[in-house]
């Protein structure tokens, strides 16, 4: 166990230790000096050296003793306690000198880490004070003295010192706990940021990887067609490459948007998507906790399905259903047949969005099915384990 001198304390504790305690010690010394000439000092030739040594010990006990060993602390506090106890019966009429052993006992409780050592030093000082008082009653019966048994109380302030040290221990422990909790929060925040970066990088990689591969393939095809003199087909391949590039930009934007959206609970995020696209949303079962990857996959699949419906079935009726069971969560996005003419600039796409979602579902232990319905529409169903 460390002593209180080795630990940071609360502002009030520090103020008391660094300002009030020195003030009390110096006031005690100055008051004794002021009263010394007018008081009846017994055996001045002995009392004066004791007072000087006790004063030096009191001042020496004020600063931190972190560089001293445990034995050195015990020796120093024992000397301080005994000097104050011996001074008490010789100069107790000065009033201030009587405080020396009491202040020393409190300092013993603060400075010494061992409660047993602190109590032993304080008890020894009390016994010395009582013995010295009894001796002065015999050697100088005409002088007034405290009853010898009263001087046994000089050791009691050691418990005040021990209590103060325990309070400082508690404050220090609380401070360390707060620092460790803050450090843990910082680590958690950093880990969450790293995970988020990984998710963003993986999603962008999936989108751009498929798209850039398709663009490269179309450009290679265009180059080969031009070399063979098939200019029209080469131009068509270049246009498909451009469509892939435009589509990949849109896919990347949707991926980043999904990464932002999945901070919301999945039902809330999907409900917002449904309201934004003016489609029906149905929630069945009790929504539970899902991993960040599962939340992102559900939101991303919904966005992809809604985008494909807008491209390939403009004006069709659409719906979103989210079903929670004990061990699965199922997302179904349906759209009916197109009610409007297809727009050529929207119909061209990379075709890799659902492929990427299917791969992501497989990594999460789920499945993604997409295909036409009997009514001429299209349905996308994503099923993930909980």
C-alpha positions as CSV (number, residue, x, y, z in Angstrom):
1,X,0.0,0.0,0.0
2,X,1.3,3.5,-0.8
3,X,1.0,6.5,1.5
4,X,-1.3,9.4,0.9
5,X,1.7,11.5,-0.1
6,X,2.1,9.4,-3.2
7,X,-1.4,9.9,-4.5
8,X,-3.1,12.8,-6.2
9,X,-6.1,14.1,-4.1
10,X,-9.2,16.0,-4.7
11,X,-8.8,19.9,-4.8
12,X,-10.3,20.3,-1.3
13,X,-7.9,17.6,0.1
14,X,-5.0,19.2,-1.7
15,X,-5.9,22.6,-0.4
16,X,-6.0,21.4,3.2
17,X,-2.8,19.5,3.0
18,X,-0.8,22.1,1.1
19,X,-2.2,25.2,2.9
20,X,-4.2,24.6,6.1
21,X,-1.8,22.0,7.6
22,X,1.3,24.1,7.2
23,X,-0.6,27.1,8.6
24,X,-1.6,25.1,11.7
25,X,1.9,23.8,12.2
26,X,3.6,27.2,11.9
27,X,0.8,28.7,14.1
28,X,1.5,26.1,16.7
29,X,5.2,26.8,16.7
30,X,4.8,30.6,16.6
31,X,2.2,30.5,19.5
32,X,4.6,28.4,21.6
33,X,7.4,30.8,21.0
34,X,5.2,33.8,21.9
35,X,4.0,32.2,25.1
36,X,7.3,30.7,26.1
37,X,8.7,33.7,28.1
38,X,5.6,34.2,30.2
39,X,4.9,30.5,31.0
40,X,6.2,28.3,33.7
41,X,8.4,26.0,31.7
42,X,9.7,23.0,33.7
43,X,13.4,22.2,33.2
44,X,14.0,24.8,30.5
45,X,17.4,23.4,29.7
46,X,15.6,20.2,28.6
47,X,12.4,21.7,27.3
48,X,14.0,24.1,24.9
49,X,16.0,21.5,22.9
50,X,12.8,19.3,22.9
51,X,10.8,22.2,21.5
52,X,13.3,22.9,18.8
53,X,13.6,19.3,17.7
54,X,9.8,18.9,17.8
55,X,9.4,22.0,15.7
56,X,11.9,20.7,13.1
57,X,10.1,17.3,13.0
58,X,6.7,19.0,12.5
59,X,8.0,21.1,9.6
60,X,9.8,18.1,8.1
61,X,6.6,16.1,8.2
62,X,4.8,18.6,5.9
63,X,6.3,17.7,2.5
64,X,5.9,14.4,0.6
65,X,8.0,11.5,1.9
66,X,7.8,9.5,-1.3
67,X,11.6,9.1,-1.5
68,X,11.9,7.6,2.0
69,X,11.6,3.9,2.7
70,X,9.0,2.5,5.0
71,X,11.5,2.1,7.8
72,X,12.7,5.7,7.4
73,X,9.1,6.9,7.6
74,X,8.4,4.9,10.8
75,X,11.6,6.2,12.4
76,X,10.9,9.8,11.5
77,X,7.3,9.7,12.7
78,X,8.3,7.9,15.9
79,X,10.8,10.6,16.7
80,X,8.2,13.3,15.9
81,X,5.6,11.6,18.2
82,X,8.1,11.0,21.1
83,X,9.4,14.6,21.0
84,X,5.9,16.0,21.2
85,X,4.9,13.6,24.0
86,X,8.0,14.5,26.1
87,X,7.5,18.2,25.5
88,X,3.8,18.1,26.7
89,X,4.4,17.9,30.5
90,X,7.3,20.4,30.4
91,X,5.6,23.1,28.5
92,X,1.9,22.4,28.5
93,X,1.1,25.7,30.1
94,X,2.0,27.5,26.9
95,X,-1.2,26.0,25.5
96,X,0.2,25.7,22.0
97,X,2.9,23.2,23.0
98,X,0.2,20.8,24.1
99,X,-0.8,20.4,20.5
100,X,2.5,18.9,19.4
101,X,1.7,15.3,20.2
102,X,-1.8,15.5,18.9
103,X,-0.7,17.0,15.6
104,X,2.1,14.4,15.5
105,X,-0.4,11.5,16.0
106,X,-2.5,12.7,13.1
107,X,0.6,13.0,10.9
108,X,1.5,9.4,11.9
109,X,-1.9,8.1,10.6
110,X,-1.4,9.9,7.3
111,X,2.3,9.2,6.6
112,X,2.5,5.5,7.6
113,X,0.9,3.0,5.2
114,X,0.6,0.3,7.8
115,X,-2.3,0.8,10.2
116,X,-0.6,-1.5,12.8
117,X,2.6,0.6,12.6
118,X,0.7,3.9,12.9
119,X,-1.3,2.6,15.9
120,X,1.8,1.3,17.5
121,X,3.7,4.6,17.2
122,X,0.7,6.6,18.4
123,X,0.2,4.2,21.4
124,X,3.9,4.5,22.3
125,X,3.6,8.2,22.2
126,X,0.6,8.2,24.5
127,X,2.4,5.9,27.0
128,X,5.5,8.2,26.9
129,X,3.3,11.3,27.5
130,X,1.5,9.6,30.4
131,X,4.8,8.4,31.9
132,X,6.5,11.7,31.5
133,X,3.6,13.5,33.1
134,X,3.6,11.1,36.0
135,X,7.4,11.7,36.4
136,X,6.9,15.5,36.4
137,X,4.3,15.1,39.1
138,X,7.0,13.4,41.2
139,X,9.9,15.7,40.3
140,X,7.9,19.0,40.4
141,X,4.8,18.4,42.6
142,X,4.2,22.2,42.8
143,X,3.6,22.5,39.1
144,X,0.2,22.1,37.6
145,X,-0.2,19.1,35.3
146,X,-2.9,17.3,33.4
147,X,-4.0,14.1,35.0
148,X,-1.7,11.4,33.6
149,X,-4.6,9.4,32.2
150,X,-5.7,12.4,30.1
151,X,-2.4,12.4,28.3
152,X,-3.2,9.0,27.0
153,X,-5.6,10.7,24.5
154,X,-2.7,12.2,22.6
155,X,-2.6,9.1,20.4
156,X,-6.3,9.2,19.4
157,X,-5.8,11.6,16.4
158,X,-3.9,8.8,14.6
159,X,-7.4,7.5,13.7
160,X,-8.2,10.8,12.1
161,X,-5.1,10.5,10.0
162,X,-5.9,6.9,9.1
163,X,-9.4,8.0,8.1
164,X,-8.0,10.8,6.0
165,X,-5.6,8.4,4.3
166,X,-8.5,6.0,3.6
167,X,-10.4,8.8,2.1
168,X,-7.5,9.7,-0.1
169,X,-7.2,6.0,-1.1
170,X,-10.9,6.0,-2.1
171,X,-10.5,9.2,-4.0
172,X,-7.4,7.9,-5.8
173,X,-9.2,4.6,-6.6
174,X,-12.2,6.5,-8.0
175,X,-9.9,8.6,-10.1
176,X,-8.1,5.5,-11.4
177,X,-11.4,3.8,-12.1
178,X,-12.6,6.9,-14.0
179,X,-9.4,7.1,-16.0
180,X,-9.6,3.4,-16.8
181,X,-13.2,3.8,-17.8
182,X,-12.3,6.7,-20.0
183,X,-9.5,4.7,-21.6
184,X,-11.9,1.8,-22.2
185,X,-14.4,4.2,-23.8
186,X,-11.6,5.6,-26.0
187,X,-10.6,2.1,-27.1
188,X,-14.2,1.1,-27.8
189,X,-14.7,4.3,-29.8
190,X,-11.5,3.6,-31.7
191,X,-12.5,0.0,-32.4
192,X,-15.9,1.1,-33.5
193,X,-14.3,3.6,-35.9
194,X,-12.0,0.9,-37.3
195,X,-15.0,-1.5,-37.8
196,X,-16.9,1.3,-39.5
197,X,-13.9,2.0,-41.8
198,X,-13.7,-1.7,-42.6
199,X,-17.4,-1.8,-43.5
200,X,-17.2,1.3,-45.7
201,X,-14.1,0.0,-47.4
202,X,-15.6,-3.5,-48.0
203,X,-18.9,-2.0,-49.4
204,X,-17.1,0.4,-51.7
205,X,-14.7,-2.4,-52.8
206,X,-17.7,-4.6,-53.6
207,X,-19.5,-2.0,-55.6
208,X,-16.4,-0.6,-57.5
209,X,-14.8,-4.0,-57.9
210,X,-17.8,-5.4,-59.9
211,X,-18.3,-2.2,-61.8
212,X,-14.7,-1.6,-62.8
213,X,-14.4,-5.2,-63.9
214,X,-17.4,-4.8,-66.1
215,X,-16.1,-1.5,-67.5
216,X,-12.7,-3.0,-68.2
217,X,-14.4,-5.9,-70.0
218,X,-16.5,-3.6,-72.2
219,X,-13.5,-1.5,-73.1
220,X,-11.5,-4.5,-74.0
221,X,-14.4,-5.7,-76.1
222,X,-14.7,-2.3,-77.8
223,X,-11.0,-2.3,-78.6
224,X,-11.2,-5.8,-80.1
225,X,-14.3,-4.9,-82.1
226,X,-12.7,-1.7,-83.5
227,X,-9.6,-3.6,-84.6
228,X,-11.9,-6.0,-86.5
229,X,-13.7,-3.1,-88.2
230,X,-17.0,-3.5,-86.3
231,X,-17.3,0.2,-85.4
232,X,-21.0,0.1,-84.5
233,X,-20.6,-2.7,-82.0
234,X,-17.5,-1.1,-80.6
235,X,-19.4,2.1,-80.0
236,X,-22.2,0.2,-78.3
237,X,-19.6,-1.4,-76.0
238,X,-18.2,2.0,-75.1
239,X,-21.7,3.2,-74.3
240,X,-22.2,0.2,-72.0
241,X,-18.9,1.0,-70.3
242,X,-20.1,4.5,-69.7
243,X,-23.4,3.3,-68.3
244,X,-21.5,1.0,-66.0
245,X,-19.4,4.0,-64.8
246,X,-22.5,6.1,-64.2
247,X,-24.2,3.2,-62.4
248,X,-21.2,2.5,-60.2
249,X,-21.2,6.2,-59.0
250,X,-24.9,5.8,-58.0
251,X,-24.2,2.4,-56.4
252,X,-21.4,4.0,-54.3
253,X,-23.6,6.8,-53.2
254,X,-26.3,4.4,-52.2
255,X,-23.7,2.3,-50.3
256,X,-22.5,5.4,-48.3
257,X,-26.1,6.4,-47.7
258,X,-26.9,2.9,-46.4
259,X,-24.0,3.0,-44.1
260,X,-25.4,6.1,-42.5
261,X,-28.9,4.8,-42.4
262,X,-28.1,1.6,-40.6
263,X,-27.3,3.5,-37.4
264,X,-31.1,3.5,-37.0
265,X,-33.0,0.4,-36.0
266,X,-33.8,-1.6,-39.1
267,X,-37.6,-1.2,-38.9
268,X,-37.2,2.6,-38.6
269,X,-34.7,2.8,-41.5
270,X,-36.9,0.7,-43.8
271,X,-40.0,2.7,-42.8
272,X,-38.2,5.9,-43.8
273,X,-37.3,4.4,-47.1
274,X,-40.9,3.3,-47.7
275,X,-42.2,6.7,-46.9
276,X,-39.6,8.3,-49.1
277,X,-40.6,6.1,-52.0
278,X,-44.3,6.1,-51.2
279,X,-44.7,2.3,-50.8
280,X,-46.3,0.1,-48.3
281,X,-44.3,-1.2,-45.3
282,X,-45.3,-4.1,-43.1
283,X,-43.5,-5.3,-39.9
284,X,-44.3,-8.7,-38.5
285,X,-42.9,-10.1,-35.2
286,X,-40.9,-8.4,-32.5
287,X,-37.8,-6.6,-33.7
288,X,-34.7,-7.7,-31.9
289,X,-31.0,-7.0,-31.9
290,X,-29.1,-7.4,-35.1
291,X,-25.4,-7.1,-35.9
292,X,-24.2,-4.1,-37.7
293,X,-23.5,-6.2,-40.8
294,X,-27.0,-7.6,-40.8
295,X,-28.6,-4.2,-40.4
296,X,-26.5,-2.9,-43.3
297,X,-27.3,-5.8,-45.5
298,X,-31.1,-5.4,-44.9
299,X,-31.1,-1.7,-45.6
300,X,-28.8,-2.1,-48.6
301,X,-30.9,-4.9,-50.2
302,X,-34.0,-2.8,-49.8
303,X,-32.4,0.2,-51.5
304,X,-31.1,-2.0,-54.3
305,X,-34.5,-3.7,-54.8
306,X,-36.3,-0.3,-54.8
307,X,-33.8,1.1,-57.3
308,X,-34.2,-1.9,-59.7
309,X,-38.0,-1.6,-59.5
310,X,-37.8,2.1,-60.4
311,X,-35.5,1.2,-63.4
312,X,-37.2,-1.8,-64.8
313,X,-40.8,-1.4,-63.6
314,X,-41.6,2.3,-63.6
315,X,-44.9,3.1,-62.1
316,X,-45.4,-0.4,-60.7
317,X,-46.9,-1.0,-57.2
318,X,-44.2,-1.8,-54.7
319,X,-44.2,-3.1,-51.1
320,X,-41.7,-3.9,-48.3
321,X,-42.2,-6.6,-45.7
322,X,-40.0,-7.3,-42.7
323,X,-40.6,-10.4,-40.7
324,X,-38.9,-11.3,-37.4
325,X,-39.0,-14.8,-36.1
326,X,-37.2,-16.5,-33.2
327,X,-34.1,-17.3,-35.3
328,X,-34.5,-15.5,-38.6
329,X,-35.3,-12.2,-40.1
330,X,-36.8,-12.0,-43.6
331,X,-37.0,-9.0,-45.9
332,X,-39.3,-9.2,-49.0
333,X,-39.5,-6.4,-51.6
334,X,-42.2,-6.9,-54.3
335,X,-43.1,-4.9,-57.3
336,X,-45.8,-5.4,-59.9
337,X,-45.4,-5.2,-63.7
338,X,-44.3,-1.9,-65.2
339,X,-47.1,0.6,-65.6
340,X,-45.1,3.1,-67.7
341,X,-42.6,2.9,-70.6
342,X,-39.0,2.1,-69.7
343,X,-36.5,4.9,-70.0
344,X,-33.4,3.7,-71.9
345,X,-31.0,5.8,-69.8
346,X,-32.3,4.2,-66.6
347,X,-32.7,0.7,-67.9
348,X,-29.0,0.3,-68.5
349,X,-27.1,-0.8,-65.4
350,X,-24.3,-2.9,-64.2
351,X,-26.5,-5.7,-62.9
352,X,-24.0,-6.4,-60.1
353,X,-26.0,-4.8,-57.2
354,X,-28.0,-7.9,-56.3
355,X,-25.0,-10.1,-57.0
356,X,-23.0,-8.2,-54.4
357,X,-25.9,-8.4,-51.9
358,X,-26.2,-12.2,-52.6
359,X,-22.5,-12.6,-51.7
360,X,-22.9,-10.4,-48.6
361,X,-25.9,-12.5,-47.5
362,X,-23.9,-15.7,-47.9
363,X,-21.1,-14.3,-45.8
364,X,-23.6,-13.6,-43.0
365,X,-25.0,-17.2,-43.3
366,X,-28.2,-16.1,-45.1
367,X,-29.6,-16.3,-48.6
368,X,-30.9,-13.8,-51.1
369,X,-33.4,-14.8,-53.8
370,X,-34.6,-12.6,-56.7
371,X,-36.8,-13.5,-59.6
372,X,-40.0,-12.8,-61.5
373,X,-43.5,-13.4,-60.1
374,X,-46.6,-15.0,-61.8
375,X,-48.2,-11.6,-62.1
376,X,-45.3,-10.3,-64.2
377,X,-43.6,-8.4,-61.4
378,X,-40.4,-9.1,-59.5
379,X,-39.6,-10.1,-55.9
380,X,-36.4,-9.9,-53.8
381,X,-36.2,-12.0,-50.6
382,X,-33.3,-11.7,-48.1
383,X,-33.2,-14.1,-45.2
384,X,-30.6,-13.8,-42.4
385,X,-30.1,-15.6,-39.1
386,X,-30.6,-13.6,-35.9
